[in-house]
Amino acid sequence: MARRRAFFVGLGVLLAAVLLVGRGTAPTARAFAEAQATEQPTLTLWVCHACDEEVAATDTPTPYSACSACELAATRDVALMTAQSGGRETAVPGIVRPILFWMSGCPRCRYVLEDVLPPLQEQFGEQLEILLVEVVTVQDVDRLHEVAAGYGIPRERVGVPLLIIGEQVLIGPGQIPAELPALIAAYLAAGGVDYPGFSVLAGLIATPTTSAPGPPVVNLLIFWTSDCRACREVLSDALPPLNERYGEQLSVQYVDVVSREDVNRFYQVAAALGVSQDEAHLPMIVIGEHVLIGSEWILAELPGLVERTLAAGGVEAPDISGSVAGPPELEAASPPTEISGFTLAVAVMAGMVAALVAVGAQAWRTIQAEAFPPASAFSEKWRNLAFPALALVGLGVAGYLAYIETRMVQAVCGPVGDCNAVQSSPYARLFGVLPVGVLGMLGYLTIVGAWGWSRLRRDRLGRLAPLAVFGMALFGTLFSLYLTALELFVIKAVCIWCVISAVLMTLLLLLSLHPALRSLIGKPDADEEPA
């Protein structure tokens, strides 16, 4: 009875684990929209800028005066930083020259430009000369990262608005208003400071252009890739009616994400727009400060957004130099391929459900009877050969998916499905961190290891190993069932490699049932007796 209770408790724990993992890999479009509408909090600092002593936590970065351990005046701190800079910037008598990096359509930038800087300009007058540098192209984003790296700021912390004043870098709508006034006063007391002397800044200074009077225009930027079913759905169903309706008032720029460099630049542009790497996937449309991700969201929101933007006077779009192309040709899209991919996934999903029901029924009958029908020597030999072979094939499939997800390269999908659409979705990483392919590799390796232990050892762990193999195969099957459902009903694209892995894991579950039940009722297989 104790083993039976342990068996069913284990099943309950596995189901709970699958539900927990599923919640960690399934962010919704609504949740992302709420996150877009919420102002992102500025990072709270716990140490003094000058001496690294701990200070009280606040909602904004700590100013110099908040540190009780450090008695350096702001003027002395600025003088020290300037001396250590080796002349990267020079003092300008009576003038402070900061530089602010910003982006059109960024609400945090607008707050700094409209609410923070004008009062400071009025307070300091001609003693404050602020250079505004608009980040427009992907090359601008690259150079911004290069400038930030010169100040020791990692790429993941770089964002707009970003202000450089002397040797100080302020990021975000919390830190800039909290520290900028004191820094301006300190640098003025120290004699002034010029713009930073980085040569890469020259390429970031955008030349303002004027447009001829005319009707308002909405500039739309769409990131897509050719083998993404959701992308083709947007290109064929969402954009043509809008182009026909608005004509020249709707300008669409197409950015085809093909190479690894394209993917990196896509993530950089998304980050500059306030979209994290976990949330950014294709297709993605940018209109001003609005970002729409995924075919469902785009099809539902794009028409109304275009209409509202035109009523507001239109909007410009970032110019992604060297990456923008004309409307893509969609003749290569093959509806029969998509249908066959979905039909296959539905069939596999139905087979997995049937296998789970059969396994549950067989386990229940065997535990109730506390007896197991004897298996033939042929079936035992076939199982012992098939199990490791299937597990090793599954390990190879998971290894390939792990390579795709970690190296961000295009997958070879064959004639069925849209592997790259699945791999570029946020569901390809567990809790936004661990690639699902890596998790699959770990699972297959553990299953192979436990199976080998059960074959080579006769100790207590060797006798319990079949139960462990069955438990891991059951978890893998349930998780594969969940992922297949995501492909069908959420991502709306099928990954043939994922479907193959789901089939292999289900077969491993069926093959592991017989040894697990024998171990549970205390009757080892005949071929497991010592020679």
N, C-alpha and C positions, 0 to 999 in steps of 0.2 A: 504493500500500500504506500509506503514511503516513497518508493521509486516512481509510482504512478503520480503521486502528488507533485513530486519534483518535476516530472515530465510536463504536467499541465501548467505549473507555475512558470517553467521555462518558456513555454509557448506564449503565455501572457506577457512575459518580459520582452520577448522578441517582437510581438505586435506593438507594444508600447514604444519600443525603440524605433521601429519603422515609422510610426506616426510622428515621433519627435524629429527624426531625420527629415521626414517629409516637410514638416513645418519650417525646418531650417533651410530648405532649398527652394521654397516656393514663394518669393515675393510677388505681390499682385500689382497690377497696373494702378489700382486705386491707391494702394499704399505708396507707390512711387509718386503719384500725383500729389498726395498729401505732403510728402517730403519736399516736393518742388515748391509747394505753396508756403512752406514753413521756413522762416529765416534760419539759416544754419548758424549755430552758436560758435562764437570764437573760442579757440582753444584756451582753456584756463591754465595759467602758468603758476607753478608752485615755488619758484626760486627767483631770487633777485637777479636782474640783468647784469649787475656789476660784480657781485661776489658769489653768486650761486647758493646763498643761504636760503633756507626754507622761509617762506612767508605765508601769511594766511591766504586761504583760497578765496578768490573773488570771481564775479561773473565776467570780469574783463582782465586782460593782462595787467600785471602789477606795474605801476609807475615807480620811478626811482624812490620817491618819498615813502613808499610802503614798506621798505626794508629797514627794520630796526637795527640789524647787525651792521649794515653798511652805511658809513657816514660820509662817503664821497659825494661831493656836490655834483650836480649835473654838469656844471662847467668843467670841473676837473676830469670827469669821466669822458666828456667829449674830447678834451685836449689829449688825454691818454690814447683814445681810439685814433685820433688824427695822427699822432706821433707814430703809432704802430702800423699805420696804413702804408707807409713808404711812399707817400705822395700820390696816392691814387686820386685824391681830390685836393684842391688847393683852396685856401681861404680867400674869399672875396670881401674886401672891407665893407662891413655894414650890410651885407646881403647874404641871405640864405637861399640856396637853390635846391629844393627837393625835386624828385622825379616820380611821377605817379603812373603806373601801368594800369590800364582799364580796358574794358571791352563793352561795346555797344550791346544793349539788351541785358546787361547784368544789373539786377536791382541793388546789389550791395555796392557796386561802383557808383550807381546813380545817387545813392544815399551820401556817399563820401563827397561826390562832386557837387551836389546841391545843398547839403545840410552841414557838412563839416568844413570844407575849404573856404566858402565865401566869408564866413565870420572871421576866419584867420587872415584872409586877404585884406579884409577891412581893418583888422586890428594892426597888422604890421605894414600895410601899405606897400610902398616901393621896396621895402627891405625883404620882401618875400616874392621870389620869382619861381613859380611852380611850372615845371615842364610836364605836359600831359602827353603820354605815349599810348596810343590806341593799339591794342593787340588785335590784328585783323586776320592775318593768314596763318597757316600751319607753321610756316617758317618763323613768324613772329613768336609763336608759342615755344618753338625750339630755342630761339634766342633768349626768351625770357627765362627758360630753365637754365640756360648757360650763364646768364647774369646772376641768377639766384645761387647757382653752384659756386660762383666766385665769392659769395658771402657765407658759404658753408651750409646752405639750406638744401635739404634733400628734395627730390622731385615731388614726393608725395605731399609735401607741405606747401608747395608753390601754388598760388591761386591769385585771382584778381578780386578786389583791388590790392596792389602791392606798391608800397611807397618806400623809396630809398632817400635818406637824408644823411649825408656824410657816410659814416660807417654803420649806421643803424638801418635795419630793414623792418618795416611795419607791414603786417598782412591782415586784411580783413576789416570789417566795419566796427569791430570792437577795439582792436589795438590802435588803429590810426587815430581816432578822436581821443583816446585815453592818453596817448603818449606824445603825439605830434606837437601840441602847443608848448610843452615843457622843453622838447628838443629844439624847437625853433628859437625859443628864448635863450637856451644854453649856447647854441651855436652863434647867435648874435653877440652874446657876451664874450665868446671866444674869438670874435672878429669876423664871423661869417664863414660860409663854406660853399664851394662850387658844386656843379653837377658831377656825378661819378665819371671817371675817365675811361670807361669800357668802350672799346671801339665797336663792339657789336651793337651798341645802342643806336648807332647811326641807321642801321637797317630797320629799326623798329619805329622810327619816327614817320608816321603816315602823313603824306601831303594831302591837305584837305582839297576836295573837289566840289565843284558846284554843278548842280543839275539844271537843265533847262526846264522851264515851267511846263507842266503837263499833268495828266491824270495821275492819281496815286498808283503806286506799284507795290505789290507784295513780292519780295524776294524770298524764295523758299529754297532751302538746302536739304537734299536727301542723301543719306549714306545708305548704300545697298551693295549687294554682291550677286553675281549672276546665278549661282546655284542655291539661292535662298528662296524658298517657296513663298514665304510671307512678303519678301521684297517684290516678287513678281506680282503678287496679289495687289499690292499698293500701286505698282507701276501700271497695271492694266485696268484696275477697277476704280482707284481713287483719283489719280492725276488727270487722265483724259477728260472726264466730265468737267473738271475745274478749268482745264485749259480751254475747252470749248466755250465755257460760260464767260470767263473773264478775259480771254484773249491776251493782249499785250500787257494787261494789268497784273498778270501773274507770271513771274520769271522764275523758272526752276533750274537749279544747278544740281547736276548729278555727280556724286562722288563714289566711284566704284572701289570698294575695299577688297583688294586682291592679295597683295603681298604682306609679309610680316611688318614691313615698314608702314604700309597703309593702316594696318591694325593699330600700331603704336600711335600713329598720328590721329586716328579716330578716337582713341582713348584720351589723348591730350586735348583735343577739341572738346570732347565731352566733359572732361574735368574742368576746363575753363568755363563751361556753361553750368557748372555745379552738379554734374552727373558723375557718380562714382563709376569705377571700372566694373563693379559687380552689377550695376544697374544698366550700363550701356550695352546695347546689342542692336542688331539690324532687324528691320529697317529703322532708321532714326531720321526724323524731320525736324529742322530748326527754322522757326519763324520768329525773328526778333529775340525776345527773352523766353519764348515758349519752346519746349522740347516735347515732341511726341515720339514714343517708342513702341514698336510692335504694330502689326497690321490691324488688330482690333481697335486699339486706341486711335490710330491714325484714321481709319475709316469712320470712326464715330465722331471725332473732334475736328478733323481738318477742314471740312466745308464751312462750319460755323466760325472757325478761327480765321480763315481767309476773309470771310465777309466782314467780321468785326475789325480786322486789321486794315482793310481797305477803307472802312468807314472812319477809322482813326487817322487816315492820311497815308497809309502804306508803311513799309519798313524796309530798310536795307538788310543785306545778308553778308556774313563774312565771305571774303574772296579766298577760296582755297586754291592758291596758285599751283598750277601744274597737275592738279588732281581733278579738275572739273571737266566733264565731258558732256556731250549732247545726250538727248534721250536714247536709252539703250534699245537695241533690237530685241524683241521678245519672242521671235519665231522659234528660237531654240528651246523654249519651254515646251515640255511634252506632257499634256494632261494624262495620257495613259500611264506614264511612269509614275506620276503622283498617285493615281488611283491604285496602281499595283502596290505601291509602297504602303498606302493606308490599309488596303485589303490584307496584305501580309501581316501588318502590325495588329490588326483586329483579330485575325486568325490566331496569331501567337498569343495574344492576350486571353482569348477564349480557351486555348489549350492550357495556359498556365492556371487559370481558374479551375478547369476540370482536373488538372493534376493535383492542385491543393485539396480539392474536395475528395479525390480518391485517396490521397495520403491520409487525410484526416479520418476517413471512414475505415481504412485498413488499420490505422493505429488504434482507433476506438475498439474495433472488434478483437484485435489481438490482446490488448490490455485487459479487456473484460474477460476473455477466455483464458488469459495467462498461458497461452499455447500458440505456437506458430507453425503453420504448415511447412513441412520439410521442403527445401529447394533441391532441385536436381544438381548433380555434379557439373553438368554442362552449363546451367544458368549461373552457378557460383563462379565457374571459371570465366565465363563471358563477362560477368559483372566486374571481376577483379582486373580484367584487361581493359574494359571500356572506361571504368571510372577514372583512372589516372590519365588516360589518353584525352578524355573530354576535358578534364581539369587543366591539362597543359595547353590545349587549344584555347580554352577560355582565358588562360593567363596571357597567351599571345594576343588575343583580341583586346583585352584590357590594357596590355602594354602599348599597343598601337594607339588606342584612344588617349592614354596618358601622354604619349608623345605629342599628339595633336593638341591637347589641351594645355600642356606646359610650354610647348614651343610656338603655339599660335600659328600653325601652318595649315594649309588647306588639306582636307582629308580626301582620299580616293574613295568615292561613294559607289561607283559603278552605276548601273542603269536604274537602281531603285533608291528612292528617297532623297532627302536633302541633309546629309550628315553635317555640313558646315553650318546650316541654320541652327541645328540642335547644339552643336559644339560652341557656337558663339552666343547662345542664350545664357541668362544668369543661372539657369538650372544645371549648367554643366559643372558648377562648383558647389560643394557641400558647405552650407553656412557661409557661402561667398568666399571660402578660403581653399578648401581641399578639392582638387579636381576629382570628379566622379571616376574617371579612368584610373587614377592612382588608388582610390578606395577599392575598385574592382581588382587591381593587381594584388593589393594586400589581402583581399578576401580569398582569391584563388590560391595564393601562396600558403595561406593559413590552412585552407582545406587540404591541399596536397600534403602539407606537413603533418596534419592530424591523421590523414589516411595512412601515410607511411608509418607513423608511430604505431597505429593499430595493427599493422601487418608485421612489424619487426619486434615489438615488445609484448610481453605477456604479464606485465605488472598491472597495478591497479589503474594507472593512467592509460595503459594500452587497452584495458577493458572498457574504460569510459570514453576513449577516443571516438568510437562510432557514434555515440550520442553527440559529441561535439561537432563531428562532421555533419550530421543531420541538422543540428541547430544552425550552423553557419549556412548550409545550403538552403534551409527554410528562410532564414533572414534574407539571403541573396535573392531568392525567388520573389519574396514579398516586395523587396526594394525594386527589383527589376519590373515587377508588375506596376508599381507606382510610377516609375520612370516612363514606361510604355504609355500609361494613361496620360502623363504630361505631354508626351509627343503628340498624341492624338487629339487631345482636347484643349491644351493650353498653347504649346509651341506651334502646333499644326504643321509639323514637319517630322519625317521619320528618318532615323539614323539606322542604316542596315547593320552596322557593326553593333549597335546597342541591341537590336533585335536578335542577332546571332548570340550575343552574350546571354540574353534572357532565355533563349532556347537551351543553351548549354547548362545554365544554372538550374533550370527546371529538370533536365535529365539527371543532373547530379543529385537533385533532391529525391527523385524516384529511385535511383540506384542506392542511395544511402539509407533508405527506409528499412530494408531487410536487416542489415547489420545493427542498426540502431534499436530496433524492436527486440532482437535477440539479446543485445546487451542489456536492455531495460528489464527483461524478464529473467535474466541470468542464465541464458542458454547460448553459449558461443557457437559459431558455425563449426561444422565438422572440419573444414580445412584450416581452422585456426587452432586446432589442438596441436600440442607439441609433437614433433615427429619422434 
